[in-house]
Amino acid sequence: MEHLQGTDGGLVLAGRYRLGEVLGRGGMGKVWRAHDEVLGRTVAVKELTAGLYVAEADRAVLHARTQKEARAAARITHPGVVTVHDVIEYDNRPWIVMQYVDGPSLADAAKESGEIEPREAARIGLHVLSALRAAHGAGVLHRDVKPGNVLLARDGRVLLTDFGIAAIEGDSTITRTGELVGSIDYLAPERVRGGDPGPASDLWSLGATLYTAVEGRSPFRRTSPISTMQAVVIDEPPAPRRAGPLGPVITALLRKEPGDRPTATEAERMLLDAMEGREPRAAQAYVPTQRVPDEALRGLSATDGSTTHLPRPVRPDPSGTFPGPGGVPAAPARAGGGQWRTALMTLTVVVALAAAAGLLVSRFAGGEENVPAKEAVGPVTRPAASTAPEPTEEPKQTTSEIPDGWKRVDDPAGFSLVVPPGWERQTDGSQIDYTPDNGRHRMRISIDPDPDFDSPFAHTQSIEKDLHKRLPEYTRLVLEPNIHRDRPGALWEFTWTESKDHPGPRHGIDQMYYAEAGGPEYAFYMTGPEEDWPESRERFDTMVRSWQPPAGDG
């Protein structure tokens, strides 16, 4: 252990707090175990080492923050909030004397075990939420809820600590203009966008904290601070795989818009259900993609067993539920507003389940994609991009650029494109394929005149949630928003191992785009064996470049 030595052992602060070993450290300082020699008790002392390396003006700001932490904690009377006993000054910087908690932080516990069992994580969440409700009731926002600030006492208590950047209602801020404080992968999207935080911001951070607890990793951490902030605002978190009944609660708390998140009271009921092992049905009202019973999905399938688009939302009946296909009730959905703005604007996924007529068949219908799911999903070899969409050139293809032997075809659906020798048109329900070998290699073109999603990227994310469960050894290579033909698009590339119609390792790539805001949506999906994928990819690029949409569309 590390010690600060005085003349007779550990350094003694203010004549009473004798420092022992270092319990933990972070970007702002260290936390020491100490002995209060006046009251004969063990305490924790936070040393703000950052004060050693900053200019005088910044040191004044740091001191003000320290005093603010003490005032914030002092306003909250709750057994789940770490008590601040004293603030002293030594070596020209402040030290905070706090209640000592015998036990690890949630971050350390998750790191040691790899993951926290979902019901235990729900119990921890309930305690943190209770502390937050007390803080909010006292006019204090925590603003830095994260696994490292959740302490797990060995006697089962859960305590929230470090109100160092807390905002106190009625108190002038000591954060300088333009400065973003807090751990960025646990900051709510509205805070990253520069908006004013509220109680819902702390609840979002709680959702990210619980995600990390059960999954063993932060849902939004990327390779740089900028890409992490972009992920917080733009990306939907990967679906939690180990969360069990806690999963819908986490998803509800991580809604991008504050008004789309549950209140503290609603979140408490959901966490209580999850802690007791019950499905938190109320959480489904906040989950963009509704959980659909297997019977309802079978009712939505085409006659050949292929997947279909979920129908559009309808209003709930007086009981608060939505009538699903065949009368199966589904939970009510809250629609969140998603827009294409800048790289740091929210892209909200909006998907709801209800009865409707005229089902649209997905381009992944039929053939090798309709396979039983494996319990384990293959590793992701390249994470979903969180950077802003970049324009890509889509030059029009002249006759001289068409490869030898290829021909341009005018499809009965109104579009045209060039196809390789021997590739002929086939239909699969409403799908249009061009293939030389009955689907072993194929290009599928899908047209949706009135898409159900705010963006192609949201559509692609929704499809993946189901597809990765049905494709054995599914591995995502790319899933990112892009700009295609100067319009919002999405690119998705993945591999899997097929066991049915065309057995063996396979590769797929999908490019979607909206011709205009709100549609129509066009999608190009190429699939083929992994063994000759480079040739298939070249065909895909050539065919997509040659695409000419129906007259009047972009």
C-alpha positions in Angstrom: 0.0 0.0 0.0 1.1 3.6 -0.5 1.6 5.8 2.5 2.3 9.4 3.3 4.8 9.3 6.1 5.0 11.8 9.0 7.4 11.8 11.9 5.5 9.1 13.7 3.8 7.1 11.0 1.1 8.3 8.6 0.7 12.0 7.9 -1.8 13.6 10.4 -4.1 16.2 8.9 -5.7 19.0 11.1 -4.2 17.3 14.1 -6.6 14.4 14.1 -6.8 12.5 10.7 -3.9 10.0 10.4 -3.6 8.7 6.8 -3.1 5.0 6.1 -3.2 3.2 2.8 -4.6 4.5 -0.5 -8.1 3.0 -1.2 -8.4 4.3 -4.8 -7.4 7.0 -7.2 -8.8 8.8 -10.2 -8.2 11.8 -12.4 -8.9 14.3 -9.6 -7.1 12.7 -6.7 -6.8 9.8 -4.3 -8.9 8.4 -1.5 -7.1 7.4 1.7 -8.2 5.3 4.6 -7.5 7.4 7.7 -8.1 7.2 11.5 -9.9 10.0 13.3 -7.8 10.1 16.5 -10.3 12.4 18.2 -13.4 10.2 17.8 -11.6 6.9 17.4 -13.1 5.9 14.1 -12.0 5.0 10.5 -12.8 7.6 7.9 -12.0 8.1 4.2 -10.1 11.2 3.1 -10.1 12.5 -0.4 -6.9 14.2 -1.5 -7.3 16.5 -4.5 -4.0 15.9 -6.2 -5.1 17.9 -9.2 -4.6 21.0 -7.2 -0.8 20.4 -7.3 -0.6 20.9 -11.0 -3.0 23.7 -11.9 -2.6 27.5 -12.1 -3.6 29.6 -9.2 -6.9 30.6 -10.9 -7.8 27.0 -11.5 -6.8 26.1 -8.0 -9.4 28.6 -6.8 -12.0 26.9 -8.9 -11.0 23.5 -7.5 -11.3 24.7 -4.0 -14.8 26.1 -4.7 -15.8 22.8 -6.1 -14.6 21.0 -3.0 -16.7 23.3 -0.8 -19.6 22.8 -3.1 -19.3 19.0 -2.7 -19.4 19.4 1.1 -22.5 21.7 0.9 -24.2 19.4 -1.5 -23.8 16.3 0.6 -24.7 18.2 3.7 -28.1 19.1 2.2 -29.0 15.4 1.8 -30.1 13.3 4.7 -30.2 9.7 3.5 -28.5 6.5 4.5 -27.5 5.8 0.9 -25.5 9.0 0.6 -21.9 9.0 1.9 -21.6 11.6 4.7 -19.0 14.4 4.5 -17.6 15.0 8.0 -15.1 17.8 7.4 -13.3 19.9 4.8 -9.7 20.9 5.7 -6.9 22.6 3.9 -3.3 21.2 3.8 -0.5 21.9 1.4 -2.5 24.7 -0.1 -5.3 22.5 -1.3 -8.5 21.1 0.2 -9.0 17.6 1.6 -12.4 16.1 2.2 -13.1 13.8 5.2 -15.9 11.4 4.6 -17.7 8.4 5.9 -15.6 5.2 5.4 -17.4 2.4 3.5 -15.9 -1.0 4.0 -16.3 -2.5 0.5 -15.5 -2.0 -3.2 -17.0 0.3 -5.7 -19.4 -1.1 -8.2 -16.7 -0.5 -10.8 -14.2 -2.7 -8.9 -16.8 -5.3 -8.2 -17.8 -5.6 -11.9 -14.2 -5.7 -12.9 -13.3 -8.5 -10.5 -16.3 -10.7 -11.4 -16.7 -9.7 -15.0 -20.4 -8.9 -14.5 -23.0 -8.4 -11.7 -26.0 -10.8 -11.6 -29.1 -8.9 -12.9 -31.2 -9.2 -9.8 -28.3 -7.9 -7.7 -27.7 -5.1 -10.1 -31.4 -4.2 -9.8 -31.1 -4.1 -6.0 -28.1 -1.8 -6.3 -30.0 0.3 -8.7 -32.9 0.7 -6.3 -30.5 1.9 -3.6 -28.9 4.4 -5.9 -32.2 5.6 -7.1 -33.4 6.1 -3.5 -30.3 8.2 -2.8 -30.9 10.2 -6.0 -34.5 10.9 -5.1 -33.4 12.3 -1.8 -30.8 14.4 -3.5 -33.3 15.7 -6.0 -35.7 16.4 -3.3 -33.1 18.6 -1.6 -32.5 20.5 -4.8 -29.2 18.7 -5.7 -28.3 17.0 -8.9 -25.4 14.5 -8.7 -24.2 14.9 -12.3 -21.5 12.2 -12.1 -23.4 8.9 -11.4 -21.1 6.1 -12.5 -19.9 2.7 -11.3 -16.9 4.2 -9.5 -19.2 6.4 -7.4 -21.4 3.6 -6.2 -20.0 1.9 -3.1 -20.9 -1.6 -2.1 -20.5 -2.1 1.7 -19.8 -5.6 2.8 -22.9 -5.6 5.0 -25.1 -5.2 1.9 -25.5 -1.4 2.0 -25.2 0.6 -1.2 -24.0 4.2 -1.0 -23.6 7.0 -3.5 -20.5 9.2 -3.2 -18.7 12.1 -4.8 -21.1 15.0 -5.2 -18.0 17.0 -6.3 -19.7 18.4 -9.5 -23.2 18.4 -8.1 -25.4 21.3 -9.0 -27.3 22.9 -6.1 -30.5 24.6 -6.9 -30.2 28.3 -6.2 -26.4 28.2 -6.1 -24.3 30.0 -8.8 -22.3 27.5 -10.9 -18.5 27.3 -10.5 -18.1 25.5 -13.8 -16.6 27.8 -16.4 -18.3 28.4 -19.7 -17.8 25.6 -22.2 -16.3 23.2 -19.7 -17.8 19.7 -19.6 -17.5 18.0 -16.3 -18.2 14.4 -15.4 -17.2 11.0 -16.9 -18.2 11.4 -20.5 -19.5 7.9 -21.2 -21.9 8.4 -18.3 -23.1 11.9 -19.3 -26.6 12.2 -20.5 -27.0 13.2 -24.2 -28.6 16.6 -23.2 -25.5 17.4 -21.2 -23.2 16.6 -24.1 -25.3 18.8 -26.3 -24.9 21.7 -23.9 -28.4 21.6 -22.4 -29.3 22.1 -18.8 -29.3 18.9 -16.7 -32.2 17.8 -14.7 -33.2 14.8 -12.5 -33.7 12.8 -15.8 -30.0 13.3 -16.5 -29.0 11.5 -13.3 -31.5 8.7 -14.2 -29.8 8.3 -17.6 -26.4 8.0 -15.9 -27.9 5.3 -13.6 -29.0 3.4 -16.7 -25.5 3.5 -18.1 -24.1 2.4 -14.8 -26.5 -0.6 -14.6 -25.6 -1.5 -18.1 -21.9 -1.6 -17.2 -22.7 -3.6 -14.1 -24.4 -6.5 -16.0 -22.5 -6.4 -19.2 -19.0 -5.7 -17.8 -18.4 -2.7 -20.2 -19.6 0.8 -20.8 -22.3 1.0 -23.5 -20.9 4.1 -25.1 -17.1 4.2 -24.5 -15.2 4.5 -27.7 -11.5 5.1 -28.7 -11.5 8.8 -28.0 -13.4 11.4 -26.0 -14.9 12.9 -29.1 -16.1 9.6 -30.5 -17.4 8.7 -27.1 -19.5 11.9 -26.9 -20.8 11.3 -30.4 -21.8 7.8 -29.4 -23.7 9.1 -26.3 -25.7 11.4 -28.5 -26.1 9.4 -31.7 -25.7 5.7 -31.0 -28.2 3.4 -29.4 -26.5 1.1 -26.9 -25.9 -2.5 -27.9 -28.8 -4.6 -26.6 -27.8 -6.0 -23.2 -27.4 -9.7 -23.4 -27.0 -10.6 -19.7 -29.5 -8.2 -18.1 -32.5 -10.6 -18.0 -35.5 -8.7 -16.7 -33.4 -5.7 -16.0 -32.8 -5.2 -19.7 -36.0 -3.2 -20.5 -35.4 -1.0 -17.5 -31.9 -0.1 -18.7 -33.2 0.6 -22.2 -35.9 2.8 -20.8 -33.5 4.8 -18.7 -31.2 5.3 -21.7 -33.7 7.0 -23.9 -32.0 9.9 -25.7 -34.6 12.6 -24.8 -35.2 13.3 -21.1 -39.0 13.4 -21.6 -38.9 9.9 -23.0 -37.4 8.4 -19.8 -39.4 7.1 -16.9 -39.8 9.2 -13.8 -38.0 8.2 -10.6 -41.2 6.7 -9.2 -41.8 4.7 -12.4 -38.2 3.5 -12.5 -38.4 2.4 -8.9 -41.4 0.1 -9.7 -39.5 -1.3 -12.7 -36.3 -2.0 -10.7 -38.4 -3.6 -7.9 -39.9 -6.0 -10.5 -36.5 -6.8 -11.9 -35.0 -7.4 -8.5 -37.7 -9.9 -7.7 -37.3 -11.6 -11.0 -40.5 -10.4 -12.6 -40.7 -9.0 -16.1 -41.1 -5.2 -15.7 -44.0 -4.8 -18.0 -44.2 -1.0 -17.4 -40.7 -0.6 -18.9 -42.0 -1.7 -22.3 -43.8 1.6 -22.7 -40.4 3.2 -22.9 -38.6 0.7 -25.1 -38.3 1.8 -28.7 -38.5 -1.7 -30.1 -41.4 -3.6 -28.5 -41.0 -7.1 -27.2 -43.3 -9.3 -29.2 -44.6 -12.7 -28.1 -43.5 -15.6 -30.3 -47.2 -16.2 -31.2 -47.5 -12.6 -32.5 -44.3 -12.9 -34.5 -45.7 -16.1 -36.2 -48.8 -14.1 -37.0 -46.6 -11.5 -38.7 -44.7 -14.0 -40.8 -45.3 -14.6 -44.5 -46.6 -17.9 -45.6 -43.1 -19.1 -46.4 -41.9 -18.3 -42.9 -40.1 -15.2 -43.9 -39.7 -12.2 -41.6 -42.0 -9.1 -42.0 -41.9 -5.5 -41.0 -43.7 -4.8 -37.9 -46.9 -2.8 -38.5 -47.3 0.8 -37.7 -48.4 2.0 -34.2 -52.0 2.6 -33.3 -53.4 4.3 -30.3 -53.8 2.2 -27.1 -57.2 1.0 -26.0 -58.6 2.4 -22.7 -56.7 -0.2 -20.7 -53.4 1.3 -21.9 -52.3 -1.6 -24.0 -52.0 -1.8 -27.8 -54.0 -4.5 -29.7 -51.3 -6.7 -31.4 -51.8 -9.0 -34.3 -54.6 -11.4 -33.8 -55.6 -9.5 -30.7 -52.4 -10.2 -28.8 -51.9 -7.2 -26.4 -48.6 -5.3 -26.6 -47.3 -2.7 -24.3 -47.8 1.0 -25.2 -45.0 2.7 -27.0 -43.6 6.2 -26.5 -42.3 7.7 -29.7 -39.1 9.7 -29.4 -38.3 12.3 -32.0 -35.2 11.6 -34.1 -33.8 13.9 -36.7 -30.8 14.2 -39.0 -29.1 17.3 -37.8 -25.4 17.5 -37.0 -22.9 14.8 -35.8 -24.0 15.6 -32.2 -27.7 15.3 -32.6 -29.8 12.4 -31.4 -30.8 9.7 -33.8 -33.8 8.1 -32.0 -35.1 4.7 -32.9 -38.8 4.6 -33.1 -40.5 1.2 -33.5 -43.9 0.3 -32.2 -46.1 -2.8 -32.5 -49.8 -2.7 -33.4 -52.3 -4.2 -35.7 -52.4 -2.9 -39.3 -53.1 -4.1 -42.8 -50.6 -4.6 -45.6 -47.5 -6.1 -44.1 -44.2 -5.4 -45.9 -41.8 -8.3 -46.3 -38.2 -7.7 -45.2 -35.4 -8.1 -47.6 -34.0 -10.7 -45.3 -37.0 -13.0 -45.9 -36.7 -16.6 -46.9 -33.6 -18.7 -47.6 -30.6 -19.0 -45.4 -31.5 -16.1 -43.1 -34.5 -18.0 -41.5 -32.4 -20.2 -39.3 -32.7 -21.1 -35.6 -30.7 -18.8 -33.3 -27.7 -20.0 -31.4 -27.5 -19.1 -27.7 -24.2 -17.3 -28.2 -23.6 -14.6 -30.7 -20.2 -14.3 -32.3 -17.8 -11.5 -31.3 -18.0 -8.2 -32.9 -14.8 -7.6 -34.9 -15.4 -4.0 -35.6 -17.6 -1.9 -33.4 -20.4 0.3 -34.8 -19.0 3.6 -35.9 -19.9 6.5 -33.8 -18.5 9.2 -36.0 -20.5 11.6 -38.0 -21.7 10.5 -41.5 -19.3 11.6 -44.2 -20.4 12.3 -47.8 -19.4 9.8 -50.3 -19.1 10.2 -54.0 -21.6 8.3 -56.0 -20.6 9.0 -59.7 -23.1 8.0 -62.3 -22.0 5.2 -64.4 -21.5 5.7 -68.1 -21.9 2.9 -70.8 -18.2 2.7 -71.1 -17.8 1.9 -67.4 -20.1 -1.1 -67.6 -17.9 -4.3 -67.4 -17.7 -6.5 -70.4 -20.6 -8.9 -70.7 -22.8 -7.0 -68.2 -26.1 -5.5 -69.3 -28.5 -2.9 -68.0 -31.9 -4.1 -67.1 -35.1 -2.1 -66.7 -36.9 -3.7 -63.9 -40.8 -3.9 -63.9 -40.6 -2.1 -60.6 -39.4 1.0 -62.4 -35.7 1.1 -61.5 -32.8 0.0 -63.6 -29.3 -1.3 -62.9 -26.5 -3.3 -64.6 -26.1 -7.0 -63.8 -23.4 -9.6 -64.5 -23.7 -12.2 -67.3 -26.1 -15.0 -66.4 -27.8 -13.0 -63.5 -31.6 -13.2 -63.9 -34.5 -11.7 -62.1 -36.3 -13.8 -59.5 -39.0 -12.8 -57.0 -39.5 -14.0 -53.5 -42.9 -12.6 -52.3 -42.5 -8.9 -52.7 -38.7 -9.1 -52.9 -36.7 -8.6 -56.1 -33.5 -10.6 -56.6 -31.0 -10.9 -59.3 -29.0 -14.2 -59.1 -27.1 -16.6 -61.4 -27.5 -19.7 -59.1 -30.9 -19.6 -57.4 -29.7 -17.4 -54.5 -26.3 -18.7 -53.7 -25.0 -15.4 -55.0 -27.6 -12.7 -55.2 -28.4 -9.0 -55.1 -31.7 -8.1 -53.5 -33.4 -4.8 -54.1 -36.1 -3.6 -51.6 -38.3 -0.6 -52.0 -40.4 0.8 -49.1 -42.5 3.8 -50.3 -43.4 4.7 -46.7 -40.8 3.5 -44.2 -41.6 3.0 -40.5 -38.3 4.5 -39.2 -36.8 7.9 -38.7 -33.7 7.0 -40.6 -32.1 4.1 -42.5 -29.6 3.7 -39.6 -32.5 3.2 -37.1 -34.0 0.7 -39.5 -30.8 -1.3 -39.8 -30.3 -1.3 -36.0 -33.8 -2.7 -35.6 -33.2 -5.5 -38.1 -29.9 -6.5 -36.5 -31.6 -7.0 -33.1 -33.6 -9.9 -34.6 -31.2 -11.1 -37.2 -28.2 -11.6 -35.0 -30.3 -14.1 -33.0 -31.2 -16.1 -36.1 -27.9 -16.3 -37.9 -25.5 -18.9 -36.5 -22.1 -17.4 -35.7 -23.3 -13.9 -36.7 -20.4 -11.3 -36.6 -20.9 -7.6 -37.3 -18.2 -6.1 -39.4 -19.7 -2.6 -40.0 -22.9 -0.9 -38.9 -22.8 2.8 -39.4 -24.7 5.8 -40.7 -23.4 7.3 -44.0 -24.4 9.6 -46.8 -25.5 7.8 -50.0 -26.3 9.9 -53.1 -26.3 13.0 -50.9 -29.0 11.5 -48.7 -29.1 9.9 -45.2 -28.1 6.2 -45.5 -26.7 3.3 -43.5 -24.1 0.7 -44.3 -24.1 -2.8 -42.7 -21.7 -5.7 -43.4 -21.6 -9.0 -41.5 -20.8 -12.7 -41.7 -22.3 -15.9 -40.5 -22.2 -19.7 -41.0 -25.2 -21.0 -43.0 -26.6 -24.4 -42.3 -29.6 -24.7 -44.6 -30.1 -23.7 -48.2 -26.4 -22.7 -49.0 -24.3 -24.2 -46.2 -21.0 -22.8 -45.2 -19.5 -19.4 -44.2 -21.3 -16.5 -45.8 -21.0 -12.8 -46.1 -23.5 -10.0 -46.6 -23.5 -6.3 -47.2 -26.4 -3.9 -47.1 -26.7 -0.2 -48.2 -29.9 1.7 -47.4 -30.8 5.2 -48.2 -33.8 7.6 -48.2 -34.5 9.3 -51.5 -36.3 12.1 -49.7 -37.0 12.9 -46.0 -39.4 10.2 -44.9 -39.0 8.0 -47.9 -39.1 6.2 -50.1 -36.4 3.9 -48.7 -34.2 1.9 -51.1 -32.0 -1.0 -49.9 -29.4 -3.0 -51.7 -28.4 -6.3 -50.2 -25.7 -8.6 -51.6 -24.9 -12.0 -50.2 -22.6 -14.8 -51.2 -20.1 -17.4 -50.0 -17.2 -16.1 -47.9 -14.7 -18.0 -50.2 -15.3 -15.7 -53.1 -16.5 -12.5 -51.3 -14.0 -10.1 -52.9 -15.6 -10.8 -56.3 -19.1 -10.4 -54.8 -18.1 -7.1 -53.2 -16.9 -5.8 -56.6 -20.2 -6.8 -58.2 -22.0 -5.1 -55.4 -20.1 -1.8 -55.8 -20.7 -1.9 -59.6 -24.4 -2.7 -59.3 -25.0 0.0 -56.7 -23.2 2.7 -58.7 -25.3 1.8 -61.8 -28.6 2.1 -59.9 -31.2 4.4 -61.4 -34.3 4.7 -59.2 -37.8 4.9 -60.6 -38.6 8.1 -62.4 -39.2 11.0 -60.0 -37.2 9.5 -57.1 -33.8 10.5 -55.9 
